[in-house]
Amino acid sequence: MGAVLILTPIIIGSWPVITAAVAGAASAMGLMVSESVKEAAKESQSDTEQSVEVELADSEVLAESMATDQQIVLTKGTIQLCVKRDERGRCSVCAKGTGHSEAELKQIAEEFTQKLTQCFVYDKVVRELKNKEFQVVNEEVMEDESIRIHVRRWMD
Amino acid sequence: MAQHEVEITISKTGEVKVHIKGAKGKNCLVYSKWLSELVGKVKDQQLTSEYYEPEIKARIDVEQDLRTEE
């Protein structure tokens, strides 16, 4: 049987690498990347709009190849998610929208950070498995939304 | 030839479960080290009976093969 490991992911990557995972997570959750990013980001917060910020604890967005205040704005209905690098270099997700409670916004922000983490880890693992010439035997998305990748290699 | 299999499950929260099969002895630890460096922190590790079986081939080959390029 060999060994069984449980690993807690650490998200470290440049902004382009993070944005690739953000795009994957957004697509999986039916979020649209806002075309009017600047306008959306500059919109003032109305009195009835709630806002919640969730930080990916084990994350580091490398500042290289990244402009100051760079962010990605995603929308779904009246909810807006803003993904950015915070002052400490971590990746943070801010959810806001009118007509939604703080709890609802926190839930969607947390769901998004989880999906973002899953996409980031998937991209990184698959890329490395390919580099090391592992043969993919099977890959499937399970009922609980986990992704199972089965690979093999032959050693002389 | 030895067949090494790895089953990787990425949960919806991003936590990763790795099951290494076919790699005996310290070869198994080489895979563990490589994957933990790739993903993040080891939360739990259990060695199974296969780990204690004699290695068929030298560990050095697997180590060299899995070395991450700088």
gemmi code that builds the backbone of each chain (N, CA, C; Angstrom):
import gemmi

chains = {
    "A": [
        ("MET", (0.814, -1.214, 0.000), (0.000, 0.000, 0.000), (0.854, 1.274, 0.000)),
        ("GLY", (2.067, 1.247, 0.555), (2.941, 2.420, 0.493), (2.679, 3.423, 1.601)),
        ("ALA", (2.019, 4.533, 1.267), (1.758, 5.555, 2.275), (0.509, 6.344, 1.914)),
        ("VAL", (-0.119, 6.889, 2.951), (-1.260, 7.784, 2.743), (-0.917, 9.108, 3.420)),
        ("LEU", (-1.040, 10.175, 2.670), (-0.694, 11.509, 3.173), (-1.906, 12.424, 3.104)),
        ("ILE", (-2.043, 13.267, 4.093), (-3.029, 14.348, 4.007), (-2.234, 15.653, 4.005)),
        ("LEU", (-2.473, 16.469, 2.985), (-1.696, 17.708, 2.827), (-2.602, 18.934, 2.868)),
        ("THR", (-2.146, 19.938, 3.577), (-2.859, 21.219, 3.600), (-2.169, 22.141, 2.601)),
        ("PRO", (-2.916, 22.653, 1.622), (-2.249, 23.449, 0.590), (-1.772, 24.822, 1.055)),
        ("ILE", (-0.696, 25.253, 0.436), (-0.207, 26.624, 0.612), (-0.236, 27.262, -0.778)),
        ("ILE", (-0.903, 28.397, -0.849), (-1.054, 29.068, -2.145), (0.029, 30.121, -2.295)),
        ("ILE", (1.036, 29.812, -3.070), (2.080, 30.801, -3.350), (2.226, 30.886, -4.865)),
        ("GLY", (2.070, 32.055, -5.406), (2.204, 32.188, -6.850), (2.212, 33.632, -7.280)),
        ("SER", (2.637, 33.839, -8.503), (2.611, 35.182, -9.072), (1.158, 35.519, -9.411)),
        ("TRP", (0.912, 36.777, -9.670), (-0.459, 37.219, -9.976), (-1.037, 36.478, -11.197)),
        ("PRO", (-0.272, 36.298, -12.273), (-0.835, 35.545, -13.418), (-1.235, 34.107, -13.051)),
        ("VAL", (-0.462, 33.482, -12.182), (-0.787, 32.104, -11.767), (-2.062, 32.103, -10.921)),
        ("ILE", (-2.165, 33.082, -10.029), (-3.360, 33.189, -9.179), (-4.599, 33.483, -10.053)),
        ("THR", (-4.423, 34.368, -11.020), (-5.586, 34.748, -11.843), (-6.090, 33.561, -12.676)),
        ("ALA", (-5.187, 32.668, -13.057), (-5.620, 31.473, -13.799), (-6.539, 30.618, -12.921)),
        ("ALA", (-6.159, 30.480, -11.653), (-6.996, 29.722, -10.716), (-8.299, 30.463, -10.429)),
        ("VAL", (-8.233, 31.789, -10.363), (-9.442, 32.600, -10.137), (-10.428, 32.384, -11.293)),
        ("ALA", (-9.898, 32.367, -12.514), (-10.752, 32.165, -13.687), (-11.419, 30.791, -13.645)),
        ("GLY", (-10.660, 29.783, -13.243), (-11.213, 28.431, -13.141), (-12.297, 28.342, -12.090)),
        ("ALA", (-12.038, 28.956, -10.932), (-13.018, 28.936, -9.837), (-14.273, 29.715, -10.226)),
        ("ALA", (-14.071, 30.857, -10.904), (-15.206, 31.679, -11.324), (-16.095, 30.905, -12.294)),
        ("SER", (-15.464, 30.237, -13.225), (-16.212, 29.452, -14.215), (-17.010, 28.337, -13.531)),
        ("ALA", (-16.382, 27.657, -12.584), (-17.048, 26.551, -11.887), (-18.237, 27.029, -11.066)),
        ("MET", (-18.161, 28.263, -10.571), (-19.246, 28.780, -9.725), (-20.211, 29.688, -10.480)),
        ("GLY", (-20.053, 29.767, -11.798), (-20.977, 30.581, -12.593), (-20.801, 32.073, -12.398)),
        ("LEU", (-19.603, 32.485, -12.031), (-19.317, 33.911, -11.863), (-18.737, 34.471, -13.160)),
        ("MET", (-19.097, 35.693, -13.473), (-18.591, 36.327, -14.682), (-17.481, 37.304, -14.312)),
        ("VAL", (-16.424, 37.283, -15.117), (-15.378, 38.280, -14.912), (-15.918, 39.597, -15.461)),
        ("SER", (-15.987, 40.604, -14.583), (-16.567, 41.877, -14.977), (-15.715, 42.551, -16.041)),
        ("GLU", (-16.390, 42.958, -17.122), (-15.640, 43.613, -18.203), (-15.275, 45.036, -17.808)),
        ("SER", (-16.152, 45.617, -16.994), (-15.876, 46.986, -16.566), (-15.236, 46.955, -15.184)),
        ("VAL", (-14.051, 46.359, -15.155), (-13.362, 46.156, -13.877), (-13.151, 47.474, -13.137)),
        ("LYS", (-12.632, 48.444, -13.857), (-12.316, 49.710, -13.194), (-13.583, 50.380, -12.660)),
        ("GLU", (-14.628, 50.362, -13.509), (-15.868, 51.004, -13.090), (-16.452, 50.289, -11.879)),
        ("ALA", (-16.432, 48.963, -11.950), (-17.006, 48.195, -10.846), (-16.247, 48.441, -9.552)),
        ("ALA", (-14.942, 48.502, -9.677), (-14.116, 48.686, -8.484), (-14.280, 50.076, -7.887)),
        ("LYS", (-14.587, 51.043, -8.763), (-14.675, 52.411, -8.282), (-16.081, 52.790, -7.795)),
        ("GLU", (-17.046, 51.909, -8.046), (-18.405, 52.211, -7.608), (-18.432, 52.441, -6.109)),
        ("SER", (-19.125, 53.457, -5.707), (-19.186, 53.714, -4.268), (-20.168, 52.750, -3.617)),
        ("GLN", (-19.910, 52.458, -2.370), (-20.749, 51.515, -1.658), (-22.007, 52.233, -1.163)),
        ("SER", (-23.164, 51.708, -1.520), (-24.402, 52.346, -1.087), (-24.699, 51.979, 0.366)),
        ("ASP", (-25.647, 52.671, 0.950), (-25.967, 52.459, 2.372), (-26.459, 51.051, 2.655)),
        ("THR", (-27.178, 50.459, 1.678), (-27.791, 49.149, 1.917), (-26.855, 48.000, 1.537)),
        ("GLU", (-25.683, 48.319, 1.011), (-24.779, 47.275, 0.537), (-23.907, 46.738, 1.667)),
        ("GLN", (-23.952, 45.416, 1.819), (-23.100, 44.760, 2.813), (-21.761, 44.416, 2.159)),
        ("SER", (-20.749, 44.265, 2.964), (-19.443, 43.897, 2.437), (-18.712, 42.998, 3.433)),
        ("VAL", (-18.144, 41.904, 2.911), (-17.415, 40.957, 3.769), (-16.094, 40.617, 3.101)),
        ("GLU", (-15.019, 40.571, 3.879), (-13.722, 40.226, 3.304), (-13.193, 38.929, 3.922)),
        ("VAL", (-12.761, 38.015, 3.074), (-12.209, 36.736, 3.521), (-10.798, 36.619, 2.962)),
        ("GLU", (-9.882, 36.221, 3.827), (-8.473, 36.120, 3.421), (-8.054, 34.652, 3.344)),
        ("LEU", (-7.283, 34.308, 2.335), (-6.713, 32.952, 2.278), (-5.498, 32.945, 3.202)),
        ("ALA", (-5.645, 32.267, 4.342), (-4.614, 32.332, 5.382), (-3.236, 31.899, 4.881)),
        ("ASP", (-3.176, 30.733, 4.259), (-1.883, 30.217, 3.784), (-1.679, 30.605, 2.330)),
        ("SER", (-1.560, 31.886, 2.089), (-1.366, 32.310, 0.699), (-0.353, 33.441, 0.628)),
        ("GLU", (0.280, 33.528, -0.521), (1.202, 34.639, -0.776), (1.163, 34.933, -2.267)),
        ("VAL", (0.753, 36.146, -2.579), (0.748, 36.557, -3.979), (2.029, 37.332, -4.220)),
        ("LEU", (2.878, 36.796, -5.079), (4.164, 37.441, -5.337), (3.931, 38.738, -6.101)),
        ("ALA", (4.585, 39.777, -5.644), (4.322, 41.110, -6.198), (4.898, 41.314, -7.594)),
        ("GLU", (5.839, 40.447, -7.973), (6.457, 40.616, -9.289), (5.397, 40.516, -10.404)),
        ("SER", (5.605, 41.217, -11.453), (4.688, 41.302, -12.601), (3.273, 41.657, -12.181)),
        ("MET", (3.157, 42.515, -11.179), (1.830, 42.914, -10.715), (1.784, 44.417, -10.485)),
        ("ALA", (0.780, 45.060, -11.061), (0.650, 46.489, -10.869), (-0.006, 46.776, -9.519)),
        ("THR", (0.249, 47.948, -9.003), (-0.354, 48.339, -7.724), (-1.870, 48.379, -7.879)),
        ("ASP", (-2.578, 47.946, -6.862), (-4.052, 47.941, -6.836), (-4.687, 47.039, -7.892)),
        ("GLN", (-3.913, 46.110, -8.421), (-4.466, 45.190, -9.418), (-5.454, 44.246, -8.740)),
        ("GLN", (-6.563, 43.999, -9.390), (-7.575, 43.125, -8.812), (-8.455, 42.548, -9.909)),
        ("ILE", (-9.194, 41.524, -9.552), (-10.146, 40.948, -10.493), (-11.530, 41.068, -9.867)),
        ("VAL", (-12.475, 41.557, -10.643), (-13.838, 41.687, -10.136), (-14.727, 40.675, -10.839)),
        ("LEU", (-15.453, 39.902, -10.037), (-16.341, 38.865, -10.561), (-17.763, 39.189, -10.125)),
        ("THR", (-18.716, 38.875, -10.974), (-20.102, 39.168, -10.612), (-21.011, 37.975, -10.857)),
        ("LYS", (-22.044, 37.913, -10.050), (-23.108, 36.928, -10.248), (-24.369, 37.562, -9.672)),
        ("GLY", (-25.288, 37.926, -10.556), (-26.478, 38.640, -10.098), (-26.079, 39.943, -9.456)),
        ("THR", (-26.529, 40.131, -8.230), (-26.219, 41.392, -7.532), (-24.999, 41.264, -6.628)),
        ("ILE", (-24.359, 40.088, -6.679), (-23.168, 39.883, -5.841), (-21.905, 40.181, -6.630)),
        ("GLN", (-20.981, 40.850, -5.984), (-19.709, 41.168, -6.619), (-18.566, 40.653, -5.731)),
        ("LEU", (-17.656, 39.913, -6.347), (-16.484, 39.427, -5.616), (-15.245, 40.121, -6.173)),
        ("CYS", (-14.446, 40.620, -5.278), (-13.225, 41.299, -5.702), (-12.022, 40.526, -5.140)),
        ("VAL", (-11.175, 40.022, -6.034), (-10.007, 39.242, -5.612), (-8.778, 40.122, -5.770)),
        ("LYS", (-8.011, 40.234, -4.696), (-6.833, 41.117, -4.757), (-5.727, 40.637, -3.820)),
        ("ARG", (-4.594, 41.294, -3.901), (-3.472, 41.036, -2.994), (-3.558, 42.089, -1.900)),
        ("ASP", (-3.619, 41.643, -0.645), (-3.745, 42.629, 0.428), (-2.375, 43.188, 0.835)),
        ("GLU", (-2.394, 44.044, 1.846), (-1.164, 44.742, 2.256), (-0.079, 43.768, 2.724)),
        ("ARG", (-0.518, 42.621, 3.246), (0.455, 41.637, 3.748), (0.891, 40.650, 2.670)),
        ("GLY", (0.390, 40.857, 1.455), (0.789, 39.989, 0.347), (-0.086, 38.764, 0.204)),
        ("ARG", (-1.102, 38.660, 1.043), (-1.995, 37.505, 0.942), (-3.098, 37.768, -0.059)),
        ("CYS", (-3.710, 36.671, -0.499), (-4.823, 36.782, -1.436), (-6.100, 36.970, -0.623)),
        ("SER", (-6.869, 37.979, -0.963), (-8.116, 38.188, -0.229), (-9.283, 38.339, -1.191)),
        ("VAL", (-10.456, 37.949, -0.701), (-11.679, 38.007, -1.509), (-12.692, 38.852, -0.746)),
        ("CYS", (-13.165, 39.901, -1.404), (-14.158, 40.772, -0.789), (-15.490, 40.565, -1.517)),
        ("ALA", (-16.514, 40.203, -0.770), (-17.847, 40.001, -1.361), (-18.746, 41.147, -0.943)),
        ("LYS", (-19.482, 41.698, -1.903), (-20.446, 42.740, -1.553), (-21.653, 42.685, -2.468)),
        ("GLY", (-22.739, 43.252, -1.993), (-23.948, 43.255, -2.805), (-25.140, 43.707, -1.995)),
        ("THR", (-26.041, 44.368, -2.668), (-27.253, 44.831, -1.981), (-28.250, 43.680, -1.890)),
        ("GLY", (-29.021, 43.673, -0.826), (-30.059, 42.658, -0.657), (-29.541, 41.330, -0.153)),
        ("HIS", (-28.308, 41.285, 0.304), (-27.743, 40.037, 0.840), (-27.223, 40.295, 2.258)),
        ("SER", (-27.454, 39.311, 3.106), (-26.975, 39.460, 4.486), (-25.460, 39.250, 4.532)),
        ("GLU", (-24.881, 39.650, 5.651), (-23.446, 39.475, 5.840), (-23.086, 37.981, 5.808)),
        ("ALA", (-23.972, 37.177, 6.401), (-23.732, 35.723, 6.446), (-23.721, 35.120, 5.038)),
        ("GLU", (-24.651, 35.576, 4.197), (-24.708, 35.074, 2.812), (-23.450, 35.438, 2.046)),
        ("LEU", (-23.017, 36.674, 2.223), (-21.821, 37.142, 1.512), (-20.571, 36.418, 2.000)),
        ("LYS", (-20.539, 36.180, 3.315), (-19.390, 35.457, 3.874), (-19.352, 34.038, 3.322)),
        ("GLN", (-20.527, 33.435, 3.209), (-20.600, 32.061, 2.700), (-20.102, 31.980, 1.253)),
        ("ILE", (-20.536, 32.914, 0.424), (-20.116, 32.857, -0.990), (-18.624, 33.172, -1.115)),
        ("ALA", (-18.136, 34.086, -0.288), (-16.696, 34.410, -0.329), (-15.877, 33.196, 0.097)),
        ("GLU", (-16.342, 32.486, 1.112), (-15.617, 31.299, 1.579), (-15.693, 30.164, 0.560)),
        ("GLU", (-16.873, 29.997, -0.047), (-17.011, 28.974, -1.098), (-16.034, 29.273, -2.232)),
        ("PHE", (-15.938, 30.554, -2.569), (-15.057, 30.932, -3.665), (-13.585, 30.679, -3.308)),
        ("THR", (-13.190, 31.018, -2.087), (-11.786, 30.798, -1.704), (-11.455, 29.298, -1.712)),
        ("GLN", (-12.426, 28.475, -1.330), (-12.208, 27.020, -1.355), (-12.045, 26.528, -2.796)),
        ("LYS", (-12.931, 27.015, -3.667), (-12.854, 26.604, -5.083), (-11.562, 27.113, -5.713)),
        ("LEU", (-11.173, 28.318, -5.350), (-9.926, 28.899, -5.843), (-8.732, 28.035, -5.407)),
        ("THR", (-8.754, 27.604, -4.159), (-7.684, 26.746, -3.635), (-7.656, 25.419, -4.393)),
        ("GLN", (-8.831, 24.839, -4.604), (-8.913, 23.563, -5.319), (-8.356, 23.712, -6.745)),
        ("CYS", (-8.743, 24.780, -7.428), (-8.275, 25.017, -8.807), (-6.758, 25.233, -8.836)),
        ("PHE", (-6.257, 26.015, -7.861), (-4.821, 26.296, -7.811), (-4.033, 24.998, -7.629)),
        ("VAL", (-4.479, 24.182, -6.662), (-3.775, 22.922, -6.379), (-3.867, 21.992, -7.588)),
        ("TYR", (-5.053, 21.909, -8.189), (-5.236, 21.032, -9.356), (-4.269, 21.438, -10.476)),
        ("ASP", (-4.239, 22.729, -10.815), (-3.367, 23.210, -11.898), (-1.907, 22.862, -11.607)),
        ("LYS", (-1.493, 23.093, -10.360), (-0.094, 22.883, -9.982), (0.276, 21.399, -10.025)),
        ("VAL", (-0.597, 20.560, -9.477), (-0.327, 19.123, -9.425), (-0.305, 18.530, -10.835)),
        ("VAL", (-1.291, 18.875, -11.638), (-1.367, 18.308, -12.991), (-0.162, 18.731, -13.833)),
        ("ARG", (0.236, 19.989, -13.687), (1.399, 20.502, -14.433), (2.653, 19.708, -14.049)),
        ("GLU", (2.818, 19.482, -12.755), (4.007, 18.775, -12.272), (3.984, 17.294, -12.656)),
        ("LEU", (2.811, 16.690, -12.596), (2.702, 15.276, -12.992), (3.072, 15.115, -14.474)),
        ("LYS", (2.636, 16.086, -15.274), (2.948, 16.053, -16.703), (4.452, 16.212, -16.917)),
        ("ASN", (5.050, 17.153, -16.166), (6.502, 17.376, -16.277), (7.290, 16.123, -15.935)),
        ("LYS", (6.791, 15.376, -14.967), (7.504, 14.175, -14.516), (7.067, 12.930, -15.287)),
        ("GLU", (6.292, 13.155, -16.337), (5.893, 12.083, -17.261), (5.132, 10.939, -16.592)),
        ("PHE", (4.240, 11.319, -15.687), (3.325, 10.332, -15.129), (2.238, 10.071, -16.170)),
        ("GLN", (1.762, 8.846, -16.200), (0.681, 8.495, -17.115), (-0.637, 8.592, -16.338)),
        ("VAL", (-1.579, 9.375, -16.853), (-2.866, 9.513, -16.167), (-3.733, 8.296, -16.478)),
        ("VAL", (-4.085, 7.561, -15.433), (-4.925, 6.370, -15.580), (-6.390, 6.778, -15.593)),
        ("ASN", (-6.730, 7.688, -14.699), (-8.124, 8.120, -14.589), (-8.187, 9.466, -13.870)),
        ("GLU", (-9.187, 10.240, -14.255), (-9.411, 11.515, -13.571), (-10.911, 11.747, -13.519)),
        ("GLU", (-11.439, 12.007, -12.355), (-12.884, 12.210, -12.256), (-13.252, 13.174, -11.140)),
        ("VAL", (-14.409, 13.803, -11.319), (-14.956, 14.672, -10.277), (-15.987, 13.844, -9.517)),
        ("MET", (-15.792, 13.758, -8.218), (-16.650, 12.907, -7.399), (-17.929, 13.659, -6.988)),
        ("GLU", (-18.852, 12.910, -6.407), (-20.137, 13.504, -5.994), (-19.953, 14.619, -4.971)),
        ("ASP", (-18.923, 14.478, -4.129), (-18.689, 15.502, -3.102), (-17.855, 16.674, -3.640)),
        ("GLU", (-17.736, 16.750, -4.970), (-17.011, 17.828, -5.685), (-15.494, 17.733, -5.551)),
        ("SER", (-15.007, 16.651, -4.973), (-13.556, 16.470, -4.951), (-13.097, 15.975, -6.332)),
        ("ILE", (-11.820, 16.181, -6.625), (-11.257, 15.745, -7.912), (-10.265, 14.627, -7.618)),
        ("ARG", (-10.440, 13.482, -8.262), (-9.532, 12.360, -8.031), (-8.696, 12.105, -9.285)),
        ("ILE", (-7.395, 12.114, -9.112), (-6.466, 11.885, -10.230), (-5.663, 10.630, -9.912)),
        ("HIS", (-5.706, 9.679, -10.813), (-4.973, 8.435, -10.609), (-3.880, 8.365, -11.679)),
        ("VAL", (-2.622, 8.323, -11.235), (-1.499, 8.292, -12.187), (-0.575, 7.124, -11.884)),
        ("ARG", (0.228, 6.778, -12.888), (1.232, 5.719, -12.670), (2.491, 5.996, -13.475)),
        ("ARG", (3.543, 5.367, -13.071), (4.789, 5.442, -13.830), (5.552, 4.135, -13.620)),
        ("TRP", (6.391, 3.839, -14.573), (7.195, 2.610, -14.497), (8.624, 2.980, -14.207)),
        ("MET", (9.229, 2.248, -13.275), (10.623, 2.482, -12.941), (11.429, 1.256, -13.337)),
        ("ASP", (12.594, 1.492, -13.967), (13.452, 0.363, -14.388), (13.982, -0.404, -13.180)),
    ],
    "B": [
        ("MET", (10.695, -4.335, -14.036), (10.204, -2.956, -13.856), (9.183, -2.883, -12.729)),
        ("ALA", (9.233, -1.829, -11.969), (8.264, -1.649, -10.881), (7.246, -0.598, -11.285)),
        ("GLN", (6.020, -0.859, -10.933), (4.972, 0.117, -11.240), (4.648, 0.911, -9.976)),
        ("HIS", (4.776, 2.218, -10.078), (4.423, 3.089, -8.957), (3.124, 3.805, -9.303)),
        ("GLU", (2.179, 3.773, -8.393), (0.903, 4.445, -8.631), (0.653, 5.481, -7.553)),
        ("VAL", (0.068, 6.589, -7.960), (-0.284, 7.638, -7.010), (-1.730, 8.047, -7.271)),
        ("GLU", (-2.506, 8.018, -6.208), (-3.902, 8.454, -6.319), (-4.030, 9.744, -5.515)),
        ("ILE", (-4.375, 10.827, -6.195), (-4.439, 12.149, -5.557), (-5.890, 12.617, -5.542)),
        ("THR", (-6.394, 12.928, -4.357), (-7.765, 13.439, -4.249), (-7.713, 14.849, -3.691)),
        ("ILE", (-8.222, 15.805, -4.478), (-8.251, 17.208, -4.040), (-9.683, 17.502, -3.608)),
        ("SER", (-9.883, 17.701, -2.321), (-11.245, 17.911, -1.808), (-11.777, 19.271, -2.250)),
        ("LYS", (-13.066, 19.503, -2.036), (-13.660, 20.779, -2.448), (-13.094, 21.958, -1.656)),
        ("THR", (-12.458, 21.682, -0.517), (-11.842, 22.766, 0.260), (-10.375, 22.954, -0.123)),
        ("GLY", (-9.864, 22.070, -0.984), (-8.479, 22.187, -1.431), (-7.520, 21.263, -0.699)),
        ("GLU", (-8.012, 20.599, 0.352), (-7.142, 19.656, 1.073), (-6.834, 18.470, 0.155)),
        ("VAL", (-5.619, 17.956, 0.273), (-5.179, 16.920, -0.666), (-4.873, 15.615, 0.065)),
        ("LYS", (-5.459, 14.535, -0.434), (-5.144, 13.210, 0.103), (-4.365, 12.462, -0.979)),
        ("VAL", (-3.226, 11.918, -0.600), (-2.379, 11.214, -1.555), (-2.200, 9.775, -1.107)),
        ("HIS", (-2.410, 8.855, -2.003), (-2.207, 7.439, -1.691), (-1.131, 6.925, -2.650)),
        ("ILE", (0.017, 6.561, -2.089), (1.141, 6.084, -2.910), (1.159, 4.562, -2.854)),
        ("LYS", (1.132, 3.946, -4.019), (1.103, 2.480, -4.078), (2.274, 1.978, -4.922)),
        ("GLY", (2.826, 0.860, -4.539), (3.859, 0.208, -5.351), (5.270, 0.643, -5.040)),
        ("ALA", (5.420, 1.790, -4.388), (6.764, 2.262, -4.037), (7.097, 1.728, -2.651)),
        ("LYS", (8.113, 0.918, -2.598), (8.450, 0.278, -1.318), (9.591, 1.015, -0.612)),
        ("GLY", (9.635, 0.785, 0.690), (10.724, 1.346, 1.484), (10.850, 2.851, 1.329)),
        ("LYS", (12.117, 3.312, 1.241), (12.355, 4.765, 1.227), (11.912, 5.415, -0.086)),
        ("ASN", (11.721, 4.608, -1.129), (11.187, 5.177, -2.367), (9.864, 5.885, -2.109)),
        ("CYS", (9.103, 5.293, -1.204), (7.798, 5.836, -0.855), (7.943, 7.219, -0.225)),
        ("LEU", (8.963, 7.361, 0.616), (9.193, 8.656, 1.273), (9.650, 9.719, 0.281)),
        ("VAL", (10.321, 9.272, -0.778), (10.747, 10.227, -1.814), (9.516, 10.853, -2.467)),
        ("TYR", (8.522, 10.013, -2.750), (7.266, 10.531, -3.319), (6.558, 11.448, -2.319)),
        ("SER", (6.539, 11.029, -1.058), (5.870, 11.832, -0.014), (6.493, 13.223, 0.068)),
        ("LYS", (7.823, 13.252, 0.071), (8.544, 14.529, 0.199), (8.256, 15.420, -1.004)),
        ("TRP", (8.317, 14.821, -2.184), (8.094, 15.576, -3.420), (6.684, 16.197, -3.433)),
        ("LEU", (5.698, 15.390, -3.082), (4.312, 15.880, -3.124), (4.025, 16.906, -2.030)),
        ("SER", (4.622, 16.705, -0.852), (4.368, 17.676, 0.218), (5.033, 19.014, -0.114)),
        ("GLU", (6.210, 18.973, -0.739), (6.857, 20.228, -1.150), (6.060, 20.925, -2.253)),
        ("LEU", (5.418, 20.129, -3.063), (4.636, 20.675, -4.173), (3.348, 21.330, -3.683)),
        ("VAL", (2.678, 20.690, -2.736), (1.338, 21.145, -2.328), (1.355, 22.071, -1.118)),
        ("GLY", (2.067, 21.694, -0.075), (2.017, 22.521, 1.135), (2.526, 21.810, 2.362)),
        ("LYS", (1.681, 21.744, 3.383), (2.113, 21.176, 4.668), (1.519, 19.780, 4.882)),
        ("VAL", (2.297, 18.910, 5.533), (1.785, 17.570, 5.852), (0.940, 17.664, 7.122)),
        ("LYS", (-0.321, 17.273, 6.974), (-1.227, 17.283, 8.128), (-1.209, 15.912, 8.800)),
        ("ASP", (-1.082, 14.873, 7.988), (-1.071, 13.510, 8.522), (-0.354, 12.596, 7.528)),
        ("GLN", (0.341, 11.614, 8.054), (1.009, 10.640, 7.182), (0.957, 9.263, 7.821)),
        ("GLN", (0.524, 8.289, 7.056), (0.490, 6.912, 7.558), (1.241, 6.020, 6.588)),
        ("LEU", (2.189, 5.288, 7.124), (2.927, 4.336, 6.288), (2.202, 2.999, 6.345)),
        ("THR", (2.076, 2.373, 5.216), (1.357, 1.106, 5.176), (2.348, -0.048, 5.027)),
        ("SER", (1.855, -1.260, 5.034), (2.729, -2.448, 5.082), (3.759, -2.476, 3.953)),
        ("GLU", (3.376, -1.946, 2.799), (4.271, -1.982, 1.646), (5.560, -1.190, 1.889)),
        ("TYR", (5.431, -0.171, 2.725), (6.602, 0.652, 3.027), (7.727, -0.204, 3.614)),
        ("TYR", (7.352, -1.208, 4.401), (8.336, -2.017, 5.104), (8.874, -3.180, 4.265)),
        ("GLU", (8.353, -3.332, 3.045), (8.865, -4.391, 2.170), (10.194, -3.936, 1.562)),
        ("PRO", (11.056, -4.898, 1.187), (12.363, -4.504, 0.633), (12.220, -3.738, -0.681)),
        ("GLU", (13.109, -2.778, -0.864), (13.086, -1.985, -2.088), (13.593, -2.828, -3.252)),
        ("ILE", (12.947, -2.699, -4.384), (13.379, -3.441, -5.561), (14.552, -2.730, -6.226)),
        ("LYS", (14.513, -1.429, -6.229), (15.565, -0.678, -6.914), (16.085, 0.446, -6.039)),
        ("ALA", (17.130, 1.043, -6.489), (17.780, 2.077, -5.688), (16.914, 3.328, -5.601)),
        ("ARG", (16.859, 3.888, -4.397), (16.076, 5.093, -4.137), (16.616, 6.287, -4.928)),
        ("ILE", (17.902, 6.273, -5.167), (18.557, 7.413, -5.816), (17.919, 7.731, -7.183)),
        ("ASP", (17.471, 6.673, -7.909), (16.869, 6.884, -9.232), (15.580, 7.695, -9.131)),
        ("VAL", (14.754, 7.346, -8.161), (13.481, 8.054, -7.989), (13.746, 9.485, -7.553)),
        ("GLU", (14.713, 9.657, -6.655), (15.044, 11.001, -6.174), (15.491, 11.894, -7.327)),
        ("GLN", (16.364, 11.359, -8.154), (16.872, 12.148, -9.281), (15.752, 12.473, -10.260)),
        ("ASP", (14.876, 11.534, -10.441), (13.783, 11.680, -11.385), (12.772, 12.739, -10.948)),
        ("LEU", (12.565, 12.839, -9.637), (11.546, 13.748, -9.124), (12.098, 15.106, -8.730)),
        ("ARG", (13.413, 15.271, -8.860), (14.003, 16.544, -8.453), (13.392, 17.680, -9.261)),
        ("THR", (12.971, 18.697, -8.530), (12.349, 19.843, -9.192), (13.423, 20.697, -9.836)),
        ("GLU", (13.155, 21.060, -11.101), (14.121, 21.907, -11.792), (14.110, 23.284, -11.175)),
        ("GLU", (15.262, 23.869, -11.047), (15.353, 25.227, -10.481), (14.922, 26.236, -11.515)),
    ],
}
model = gemmi.Model(1)
for chain_id, residues in chains.items():
    chain = gemmi.Chain(chain_id)
    for i, (resn, *xyz) in enumerate(residues, 1):
        res = gemmi.Residue()
        res.name, res.seqid = resn, gemmi.SeqId(i, " ")
        for name, pos in zip(("N", "CA", "C"), xyz):
            atom = gemmi.Atom()
            atom.name, atom.element = name, gemmi.Element(name[0])
            atom.pos, atom.b_iso = gemmi.Position(*pos), 0.0
            res.add_atom(atom)
        chain.add_residue(res)
    model.add_chain(chain)
structure = gemmi.Structure()
structure.add_model(model)
structure.setup_entities()
